[in-house]
Amino acid sequence: MKRVLIIAVALCFCVSVMLTGCGQGTGTNDSNKTSNTTTQQKSNSTEAVSAGDSNVNPAGQLPIVKDKITLSAFVVQNALINDFDNNEATIELEKRTNIHLDFVAVPEVSIAEKKQLLLASGDYPDIFLTGEFTNEEIMQYGYQQKIFVPLNSLIDKYGTEIKKTYDAIAGFKGDITAPDGNIYGIPQINECYHCWYSQKMWIDNTWLEKLSLKIPETTEDFYQVLKAFKTKDPNGNKKQDEIPLTGCIKTWHAEPQHFLMNAFVYDDGDTYFKVENDKLSFVANTPEWKEGLKYINKLYSEGLIDPSSFTQSLDQLEQVGNIAGDNLLGCVAAGHVAMFTKMDDTATRHREYTVVPPLEGPNGVRTTPCYRDITGAYFTITDKCKYPEAALRLCDYFYSNDGTILMDWGPEGTTWEKAQSGDKDIVGNSAKRRWIQFTTHGDVQNYHWNQNGPTKRDVQYNNEWAVDQDIYKSASYVKRLQDLSSEYYAPYAPKEWFTAVFLPADQINEISQLKTNIKDYVNQSMVQFITGSMNIDKDWDNYVNKLKDLQIDKYIKIYDDAYETKMKNN
């Protein structure tokens, strides 16, 4: 899983396009101690608000403060950054804002532990710039312990760029608003268009051409294509060695059953929630789910789905995908083609693959999940901070185009420059910026923060960078993925889909256990139904009753209530 995420992130670094534990409650004694401490700190902080306000320039105006101030700031010590203190982006940021940052830098591998220890000790910084807090942690340290101060009034007065995002990204305000109506943290935004539609199916188009077949549009079409791949020797080596359909587990949307299920009922492969008219429903116990299982079981029973799909790792899939000689893989479920076959300017096999669009099922269902979601927080202000207004303005500057470019790519002339005449962006329009040093997000450097901090890389921003228009070059791979996603998947995405919610603070541990039990049972049963270990007709009622025993109704009610609260906060 880790490696495929690195691959996916690397793709998005190319045009800065890419991509995703519950916080544990403290003991009673620690909680009381924190509560008493934060009450006093909150009082001091309130006094500091008035004192700091007069030094802050109006929203949107630089520098942020008239007289220089220092803020202590938590950041992740990324191995690809030489030195935060002497980083060119840090130096330029201080010049522009008049704010000096005193860094509390922790290694990436120990961020969760260090956050918890810092916040439990009471000796934590003014702000977190790379907090990577989950919604559960926001509830714990904001709503419960009051260490994170509410940002609502500060955003109202100083959050010019943050408020623009309320309008620019649908649902953003609800995404960051806790059930009590407060905003305790601001997320990093990195909108990756092709990642929104990452439940993809890839097909060897040269095999289709050899067999005079078209890209399948329906479940029946797909069935016939797979049969032809199995029996008609599309790789031309006179052996029946072709694998019609395969995938792997524990990686990025490489389990083929979820792609196939979307021809019967919406299946995101994770929550198993569907949203209609702001109302949640659970899909994995419906008649439509049962019919989908029957279809997938039929494919498996006829040898059209590789049994290894349900057990093999990404490494094992790659070994088959990159095997020397004749290609063996007809269809592959994967978030992107480079997950299973080599992707560089010397490779050719990846060029053979295109995508299968969402299939239309026997009842006309044709859908694909959308994974556009914003959750958690990178930026928070703690009750230690004497300058909350300036701190919020600093975050707001990170959210501006100038701030995002500076922190993610450094000052102009280091790794990027203004676009030249003729440069085209990812959608074919005139580009605004181009890279000078294209690979800096994979190299140790000291120009920028390597995408640390609460920056805002929305679709518009990401689309403005120059990219080669040849989609089969490695440098323009993301354009290829975006073009395919836009043409073949986006039209079939639902109007509504489930996104992360804030759960009731007193139920987080219980809900976490319910989710684990239910999700594990659904995933396990799905494979058993497909492979025949469970009989769809004989064992279906027992399966549905088992979900009831696992308190599926309570689980749905909790999430539905939380989702309703989120919608009200938009």
Secondary structure, 3 states (H helix, E strand, C coil): CHHHHHHHHHHHHHCCCCCCCCCCCCCHHHHHHHHHHHHHHHHHHHHHHHHHHCCECCCCCCCCECCCEEEEEEEEECCCECCCCCCHHHHHHHHHHCEEEEEEEEEHHHHHHHHHHHHHHCCCCCEECCCCECHHHHHHHHHHCCCECCCHHHHHHHCHHHHHHHHHCCCHHHHHECCCCCECCECCEECCHHHHCCCCEEEEHHHHHHCCCCCCCEHHHHHHHHHHHHHCCCCCCCCCCCEEEECCCCCCCCCHHHHHHCCCCCCCCCCCEEEECCEEEECCCCHHHHHHHHHHHHHHHCCCECHHHHCCCHHHHHHHHCCCCCCCEEEEECCCHHHCCCCCCCCCHHHHEEEECCCECCCCCCCCCCCCCCCCECEEEECCCCCHHHHHHHHHHHCCHHHHHHHHHCCCCCCEEECCCCCEECCCCECCEEECCCCHHHCCECCCCCCCCCCEECHHHHHCEECCCCCCCHHHHHHHHHHHHHHHHHHHCCCCCCCCCCCCHHHHHHHHHHHHHHHHHHHHHHHHHHHCCCCHHHHHHHHHHHHHHCCHHHHHHHHHHHHHHHHHHC
